[in-house]
């Protein structure tokens, strides 16, 4: 819907009224929901004092927290620019996300355009009859020349909606931001919500839940309060007085995004129960809360400051995401949101997943960090990459152990991150790998170049037996695999068996099969999604079998020799006779004595 003359004049009057209370350093942003059912809104932006003959305005091509080019400008239509007298200004589009406007004379430039807000799962923007979720990167344009100016924001939304943001509110549906970067890092949730809050020491935590589900607000409040003290134990101070947890609850929603004093967390509407599901939600909650320091307060060079116009490269995304992933579960067990048993089940699952991922032998953490902007298909990702989250968390755990070992358990990974916060909070350049290694040397008196070369820049295997032994623990394979495997995972494709992922070097890989192939017969018997597992039970690792399959629509055949199935899971447990030192280290790490952590489990086994 285009802005008509009446709407334009109304907005001009609105801005004139606002400008009486503001000086020329402020810019003014306005959004009007025009067609909620079809996800549409009109945006008006007034740059207060443009002194150049032309000005370029942009919409980011990505949003912070999601390292992927999203081409957000595709959702902009009916762009227009006028001056203070409402004279239309000429403009042309420079590239996919840049508009260049030509001024008749210095002064005010007002932008007007329509935005299509229907990117809920990317946590960019979403407007419907119940709410408007707005991440500025997908909604509001900026100019580099105006980026550092303070701004006001006003929303025109249904009367029964409530608008909440990490931004300071100056009235109903009105906010103020220090600059555009502040706006980008402060999403707005306007709509019909479940709302609660809890004061913990000097910090106020607000909880906004959009959608209906099986959540327990009192339980969430209690656990959020517990997370507060875990963060305080590491960083001592808080970079906020007020923090907003925004939960979007709906069908097939997952993921989360951190911001400077707020977060957006997606979960299935029934994802808060049973306890195992709830723990996952709270682990995500802890993860995003840790990001308030690790990424939002101090961040790697390459993403400080943010460049909204293209990819932001860094070889340290693994510290931003992986160390956060290590801390989130650690926070949960120390805060007694997890039991110790819960914690080590998650840890064992992570180790199992990592050790069964061929990509760990191919890609380093540094390379994975730098290339995190690539979107690989499932099979390629499994065989040729590592996750900055999964491997990043395991290497962070290993680094924690190495720091403790070098300092006789007097220092840990927590001290490293506390120092990064002290030295690089709000630093415009961010920290580098050299900075991290320098801090490690000062902290421990030990050179970490070999560690970096082996586990960050190289693909040296982590010795989990040695890592766990340091804490008085061991790992063993349980539920030993019986029968055979073809080294692949499949999915049902209308009753047929479609290959999704193959293990590099496994039977299916060596037989020449590929992701997307359809298996139709094995040993001359028809294969369907219903009987595939039964077929595997009758195979032997001592024989080869004829396999028929469709590849690119053409019927083919090959010989395949199964392998022995691996163990189905790992389990972490205490050593039979841990030393006093191991017990002390374990308790300083987890927060409970080693014996008591496992005694209930051992008693039940006996």
C-alpha positions in Angstrom: 0.0 0.0 0.0 1.5 3.3 -1.1 1.6 6.3 1.3 -1.1 8.7 0.2 -1.0 12.4 0.4 -3.0 12.5 3.6 -0.7 10.0 5.3 2.4 11.8 4.2 1.0 15.1 5.6 0.0 13.4 8.8 3.4 11.9 9.3 5.0 15.3 8.5 2.9 16.9 11.2 3.8 14.1 13.6 7.5 14.6 13.0 7.2 18.4 13.3 5.6 17.8 16.7 8.3 15.5 17.8 11.1 17.7 16.5 10.1 20.5 18.9 11.3 18.3 21.8 14.5 17.1 19.9 17.5 18.8 18.6 18.8 18.3 15.0 21.1 15.5 16.1 18.1 13.1 16.3 16.7 11.1 13.4 13.1 9.9 13.4 11.7 6.5 12.5 8.0 5.6 12.1 6.3 2.3 11.3 2.6 1.9 10.6 1.0 -1.6 10.4 -1.2 -1.3 7.3 -2.2 -4.9 6.4 -1.4 -7.2 9.3 -3.0 -10.3 7.7 -0.7 -9.9 4.7 2.4 -8.9 6.7 2.6 -5.3 5.4 3.7 -2.0 7.0 4.7 1.4 5.9 7.9 2.9 7.1 8.9 6.6 7.2 12.4 7.8 8.2 13.4 11.4 8.6 17.1 12.3 8.6 17.3 15.6 10.4 20.2 17.4 8.9 21.8 16.3 5.6 24.5 18.7 4.4 25.7 16.8 1.3 24.2 17.1 -2.2 23.4 13.3 -2.2 22.9 10.7 0.4 23.0 6.9 0.1 20.6 4.8 2.3 20.8 1.1 2.8 19.0 -1.9 4.3 21.4 -4.5 5.8 21.9 -7.7 3.8 22.1 -9.8 7.0 21.2 -9.5 10.6 23.4 -9.8 13.6 23.5 -13.2 15.2 22.8 -15.1 12.0 25.9 -15.3 9.8 24.1 -15.7 6.5 23.3 -13.3 3.7 19.5 -12.9 3.7 19.2 -10.2 1.1 16.6 -8.4 3.2 16.0 -5.5 0.7 13.9 -7.9 -1.4 11.1 -7.0 1.0 11.1 -3.3 0.2 8.6 -1.7 -2.3 7.3 1.7 -3.3 10.4 3.6 -2.2 10.1 7.4 -2.2 12.1 10.4 -0.9 10.9 13.9 -0.1 12.4 17.1 1.5 11.0 19.2 4.3 8.5 20.9 2.0 7.3 17.5 0.7 9.0 18.0 -2.6 9.8 14.7 -4.3 13.5 14.1 -4.5 15.1 12.1 -7.4 16.9 8.9 -6.6 18.2 5.7 -8.2 19.1 2.3 -7.0 22.9 1.7 -6.8 22.8 -2.0 -6.0 20.5 -4.6 -4.4 20.3 -2.8 -1.0 21.4 0.8 -1.7 19.4 3.8 -2.8 21.1 7.1 -3.7 19.0 10.3 -3.2 19.8 13.7 -4.7 18.9 16.8 -2.6 17.7 20.1 -4.0 19.3 21.8 -1.0 20.8 20.8 2.4 18.3 19.9 5.1 15.8 17.2 5.9 15.4 14.0 3.9 12.4 11.9 4.5 12.2 8.3 3.2 8.9 6.4 2.7 8.5 2.7 1.7 6.5 -0.4 2.2 8.0 -3.4 3.9 6.9 -7.0 3.7 7.4 -8.6 7.1 7.2 -12.4 6.9 10.5 -13.8 8.1 9.6 -15.2 11.5 11.8 -18.3 11.3 14.8 -16.2 10.5 13.9 -13.9 13.4 14.0 -10.9 11.1 10.5 -9.6 11.0 6.9 -10.9 11.3 3.6 -9.0 11.2 0.2 -10.7 11.5 -3.0 -10.0 13.3 -1.5 -10.8 16.7 1.9 -9.1 16.7 4.6 -7.2 15.0 8.1 -8.6 15.6 10.7 -6.1 14.3 14.4 -6.6 14.0 15.6 -3.2 12.5 18.0 -4.9 10.1 15.0 -6.2 8.0 12.8 -3.2 8.4 14.6 0.1 8.9 17.1 1.7 6.5 20.2 3.6 7.5 22.9 5.9 6.1 26.5 5.6 7.0 26.6 9.4 7.4 23.7 9.2 9.8 24.6 5.9 11.5 25.9 7.4 14.8 23.0 9.9 15.4 20.5 9.3 18.1 17.0 8.4 16.9 13.4 8.1 18.0 11.0 5.4 16.9 7.2 5.4 17.0 4.9 2.6 16.0 1.2 2.8 14.9 -0.3 -0.5 15.8 -3.7 -1.8 17.1 -4.8 -0.2 20.4 -4.8 -3.4 22.3 -1.2 -4.2 21.5 1.7 -3.7 23.9 5.2 -2.8 22.6 8.3 -4.0 24.4 12.0 -3.7 23.5 15.4 -3.5 25.2 15.3 0.2 24.0 14.2 2.9 26.5 10.5 3.6 26.1 9.5 7.2 25.9 5.7 6.6 25.7 3.2 4.1 24.4 4.7 2.4 21.3 7.6 4.9 21.4 11.3 4.3 21.9 14.7 6.1 21.7 18.0 4.6 20.6 21.5 6.0 20.9 22.2 5.3 17.2 21.3 2.9 14.4 23.5 0.1 15.8 21.6 0.3 19.1 18.4 0.1 17.2 19.6 -3.0 15.2 20.5 -4.7 18.4 17.2 -4.0 20.1 14.3 -5.9 18.5 10.8 -4.9 19.2 7.9 -7.2 20.1 4.6 -5.4 19.7 1.4 -7.4 20.1 -0.7 -9.5 22.4 1.6 -11.3 24.9 2.0 -13.1 28.2 4.2 -10.8 30.3 6.0 -11.1 33.5 9.1 -9.8 35.2 11.5 -10.5 38.0 14.0 -8.3 39.8 17.3 -9.9 40.7 19.6 -7.6 42.7 19.9 -4.5 40.6 18.8 -6.1 37.3 15.2 -6.3 36.0 14.4 -9.3 33.8 11.2 -9.0 31.7 9.7 -12.1 30.1 7.5 -11.6 27.0 5.9 -14.7 25.5 4.1 -14.5 22.1 2.0 -17.5 21.3 0.2 -20.2 23.3 2.0 -23.2 24.8 2.7 -25.4 27.9 5.0 -22.9 29.5 5.2 -22.3 33.3 6.0 -18.7 33.9 7.0 -19.1 37.5 9.4 -21.9 36.7 11.0 -19.7 33.9 11.3 -16.8 36.3 13.0 -18.9 38.9 15.5 -20.4 36.5 16.3 -17.0 34.8 17.1 -15.7 38.3 19.5 -18.6 38.8 21.3 -17.8 35.6 21.9 -14.2 36.8 24.2 -15.5 39.5 26.1 -17.8 37.2 27.0 -14.8 34.9 27.9 -12.7 37.9 30.3 -15.3 39.1 32.3 -14.9 35.9 32.0 -11.3 34.7 31.2 -9.6 38.1 29.3 -6.7 36.5 26.4 -6.4 34.1 26.3 -4.3 31.0 22.6 -3.6 31.5 20.0 -2.7 34.2 17.1 -4.2 32.3 17.0 -7.3 30.1 14.2 -8.6 28.0 13.6 -12.3 27.2 11.3 -12.7 24.2 9.9 -16.1 23.6 8.1 -16.9 20.4 6.0 -20.1 20.9 4.5 -21.8 17.9 4.6 -24.8 15.6 8.0 -26.0 14.3 9.8 -22.9 15.8 13.4 -23.3 16.9 16.5 -21.2 17.3 17.4 -18.0 19.0 19.2 -14.7 18.6 21.2 -12.6 21.1 21.0 -8.8 21.4 22.7 -6.3 23.7 20.1 -6.5 26.5 17.5 -8.8 25.0 17.1 -12.1 23.2 14.6 -13.7 20.9 14.0 -17.5 21.6 11.9 -19.7 19.4 10.5 -23.0 20.6 7.7 -25.4 19.8 4.4 -24.5 21.6 4.7 -27.7 23.6 8.5 -27.5 24.0 8.4 -26.6 27.7 7.5 -30.1 28.9 8.4 -32.8 29.7 11.6 -31.9 31.7 13.9 -33.0 28.9 12.3 -30.6 26.5 12.2 -27.8 29.1 15.9 -28.3 29.8 16.7 -27.6 26.1 14.7 -24.4 26.2 16.6 -23.3 29.3 20.0 -24.3 27.8 19.1 -22.0 24.8 18.1 -19.3 27.3 21.4 -19.6 29.1 23.2 -19.6 25.7 21.7 -16.3 24.6 22.3 -14.8 28.1 26.0 -15.6 27.9 26.1 -13.9 24.6 25.3 -10.6 26.4 29.0 -10.6 27.4 30.6 -13.0 24.8 29.7 -11.3 21.5 27.7 -8.3 22.5 30.1 -6.8 25.0 33.3 -8.2 23.6 33.6 -9.7 20.1 36.2 -10.9 17.7 37.8 -8.5 15.2 36.1 -8.7 11.9 32.7 -8.3 13.4 33.5 -5.2 15.4 32.1 -2.9 14.3 29.4 -4.7 12.2 29.4 -4.2 8.5 25.8 -4.6 7.5 26.6 -4.4 3.8 28.4 -7.7 3.3 29.9 -10.8 5.1 31.9 -10.1 8.3 34.8 -12.6 8.5 36.6 -13.9 11.5 38.6 -17.0 12.5 37.2 -16.7 16.0 33.5 -17.4 15.6 34.2 -20.7 17.4 34.9 -18.7 20.5 31.9 -16.5 20.1 29.5 -19.5 19.6 31.5 -22.5 20.8 32.6 -21.1 24.2 29.0 -19.9 24.7 27.8 -23.4 23.9 30.2 -24.7 26.5 29.1 -22.2 29.2 25.3 -22.6 28.6 25.2 -26.3 29.8 27.7 -25.5 32.5 25.5 -22.6 33.8 22.5 -25.0 33.7 24.1 -27.7 35.9 25.7 -25.2 38.3 22.3 -23.4 38.6 20.6 -26.8 39.3 18.4 -26.4 36.2 20.2 -29.6 35.1 21.0 -32.5 37.3 24.6 -33.7 37.1 23.2 -36.8 35.3 21.4 -34.5 32.8 24.7 -32.6 32.2 26.8 -35.6 31.4 24.1 -37.1 29.2 24.3 -34.0 27.0 28.1 -34.1 27.1 28.2 -37.7 26.1 25.7 -37.0 23.2 28.0 -34.2 22.0 31.1 -36.4 22.1 29.2 -39.2 20.3 28.0 -36.9 17.6 31.4 -35.3 17.1 33.3 -38.6 17.0 30.9 -39.9 14.3 31.3 -36.9 12.1 33.9 -37.4 9.3 34.2 -33.7 8.8 36.2 -33.4 12.0 39.2 -34.8 10.1 38.9 -32.4 7.2 38.1 -28.9 8.5 39.7 -26.8 11.3 37.8 -24.6 13.7 39.5 -21.5 12.3 38.5 -22.4 8.8 35.0 -23.3 9.9 34.8 -19.9 11.6 35.9 -18.0 8.6 33.6 -20.0 6.2 30.6 -19.9 8.5 28.8 -17.8 5.9 28.6 -20.7 3.5 25.5 -22.8 3.4 26.3 -26.4 2.6 23.9 -29.2 1.9 23.5 -31.8 4.7 25.8 -34.5 3.2 28.6 -32.0 2.5 28.3 -30.5 5.9 28.5 -33.9 7.6 31.6 -35.1 5.7 33.6 -32.0 5.1 32.9 -29.4 7.8 32.9 -29.0 11.6 30.4 -26.9 13.6 31.6 -23.8 15.4 29.0 -24.7 18.0 29.8 -28.4 18.6 33.5 -28.6 18.0 33.8 -25.1 19.4 32.2 -26.2 22.7 34.4 -29.3 22.9 37.6 -27.4 22.2 36.5 -24.7 24.7 36.1 -27.5 27.3 39.6 -28.8 26.4 41.0 -25.2 26.7 39.4 -25.0 30.1 41.2 -28.1 31.2 44.5 -26.9 29.8 44.2 -23.6 31.7 43.3 -25.4 34.9 46.2 -27.9 34.4 48.7 -25.2 33.7 47.7 -23.2 36.9 47.1 -26.1 39.2 43.3 -25.4 39.0 43.7 -21.8 40.1 42.5 -20.4 36.8 40.0 -21.5 34.1 38.3 -20.6 30.9 36.1 -18.3 32.9 39.1 -16.2 33.8 40.0 -15.9 30.1 36.5 -14.6 29.3 36.5 -12.3 32.3 39.7 -10.7 31.0 38.4 -10.4 27.5 35.4 -8.6 29.0 37.7 -6.2 31.0 40.0 -5.5 28.1 37.7 -5.5 25.0 34.2 -4.5 26.2 32.8 -2.2 23.5 36.2 -2.1 21.8 35.8 -0.9 18.2 38.4 -3.2 16.8 37.5 -6.4 18.7 40.0 -9.0 19.8 42.2 -11.2 17.7 43.7 -14.7 18.1 46.9 -13.1 19.0 45.2 -11.2 21.8 43.6 -14.4 23.1 47.0 -16.2 23.1 48.6 -13.2 24.8 46.1 -13.3 27.6 46.5 -17.0 28.0 50.2 -16.6 28.4 49.8 -13.9 31.0 47.1 -16.0 32.8 48.9 -19.3 32.8 52.6 -18.5 32.2 52.3 -21.1 29.4 52.6 -20.7 25.6 49.4 -21.9 23.8 50.7 -21.8 20.3 50.9 -25.6 20.0 47.3 -25.9 21.4 46.2 -23.3 18.8 48.0 -25.0 16.0 46.6 -28.5 16.9 43.0 -27.8 17.9 42.1 -24.4 16.4 44.1 -24.2 13.1 44.6 -28.0 12.8 42.5 -31.2 13.0 44.3 -33.1 15.7 41.9 -35.4 17.5 40.7 -34.6 21.0 41.7 -37.3 23.5 38.5 -37.5 25.4 39.8 -40.3 27.7 42.6 -38.0 28.8 40.3 -35.0 29.1 37.7 -36.8 31.2 40.4 -38.4 33.4 41.5 -35.0 34.5 38.2 -34.5 36.2 38.0 -38.1 37.6 35.7 -39.3 34.9 35.7 -41.9 32.1 33.6 -42.6 29.1 32.5 -45.9 27.7 30.4 -47.1 24.8 27.1 -48.6 25.9 24.3 -50.3 24.0 26.9 -51.9 21.8 25.8 -52.0 18.2 24.6 -55.3 17.0 24.3 -56.3 13.4 25.5 -54.2 10.5 25.4 -50.7 9.0 25.7 -49.4 5.5 27.1 -46.1 6.7 24.2 -43.8 5.8 21.0 -42.2 7.0 17.8 -42.3 5.0 14.4 -40.7 4.9 11.0 -41.9 3.7 10.2 -40.5 0.3 6.6 -41.6 -0.4 7.3 -45.1 0.7 10.7 -45.3 -0.9 14.1 -45.1 0.8 16.0 -41.9 0.0 19.7 -41.5 1.1 20.2 -38.2 3.0 23.7 -38.6 4.4 26.6 -41.0 3.8 29.7 -41.4 6.0 32.8 -40.8 3.9 34.7 -44.0 3.7 31.7 -46.1 4.8 30.1 -49.0 2.9 27.6 -46.8 0.9 30.2 -44.2 0.1 32.7 -46.9 -1.1 29.9 -48.5 -3.2 29.4 -45.3 -5.2 26.1 -44.2 -3.7 25.2 -40.5 -3.2 22.8 -38.4 -1.3 19.5 -38.2 -3.1 19.8 -41.8 -4.5 16.8 -44.0 -4.0 17.4 -47.6 -2.8 14.9 -50.0 -4.4 16.3 -53.5 -3.9 18.9 -55.3 -1.7 20.1 -58.8 -2.4 17.4 -58.9 -5.1 14.5 -58.1 -2.7 12.4 -55.0 -2.8 13.3 -52.3 -0.3 10.7 -49.9 1.1 10.8 -47.4 4.0 8.8 -50.0 6.0 11.1 -53.0 5.6 14.6 -51.3 5.2 15.6 -51.9 8.8 14.5 -55.6 8.6 16.7 -56.0 5.5 19.7 -54.8 7.5 19.1 -57.3 10.2 19.6 -60.2 7.8 22.9 -58.9 6.4 26.4 -60.1 7.3 29.7 -58.2 7.4 31.4 -61.1 5.7 29.5 -60.8 2.4 28.9 -58.4 -0.3 25.3 -57.8 -1.6 23.8 -56.6 -4.9 22.0 -53.3 -4.4 19.7 -51.6 -7.0 19.1 -47.9 -6.8 17.8 -44.9 -8.8 20.3 -42.1 -9.3 19.1 -39.0 -11.2 16.1 -41.1 -12.3 18.3 -43.9 -13.8 18.2 -47.4 -12.5 21.7 -48.6 -11.4 23.3 -51.4 -9.4 26.4 -51.9 -7.2 27.9 -54.2 -4.8 27.9 -53.2 -1.1 29.7 -54.8 1.9 28.2 -53.9 5.3 30.3 -52.9 8.3 29.7 -53.6 12.0 27.4 -51.2 13.6 29.1 -48.7 16.0 28.0 -48.3 19.6 24.7 -46.5 19.8 25.6 -44.1 22.6 28.3 -43.1 25.1 28.1 -42.7 28.8 30.2 -40.6 31.2 30.8 -41.9 34.7 33.2 -41.5 37.7 36.5 -43.5 37.8 36.4 -46.3 40.3 39.0 -44.7 42.5 39.4 -41.0 41.7 42.3 -39.2 43.5 41.7 -36.4 46.0 43.1 -33.9 43.3 40.6 -35.2 40.7 37.8 -34.8 43.2 38.8 -31.2 44.0 39.0 -30.3 40.3 35.6 -31.9 39.6 33.9 -29.9 42.4 35.5 -26.6 41.4 34.3 -27.3 37.8 30.7 -28.6 38.3 30.0 -27.2 41.8 29.1 -30.5 43.6 31.4 -33.2 45.0 32.3 -36.0 42.6 31.1 -38.8 44.8 27.6 -37.3 45.4 27.3 -36.5 41.7 27.2 -40.1 40.8 26.2 -42.0 44.0 22.5 -42.1 43.2 23.2 -43.5 39.7 25.6 -46.1 41.1 23.2 -47.1 43.8 20.4 -47.7 41.3 22.8 -49.8 39.2 23.6 -52.0 42.2 
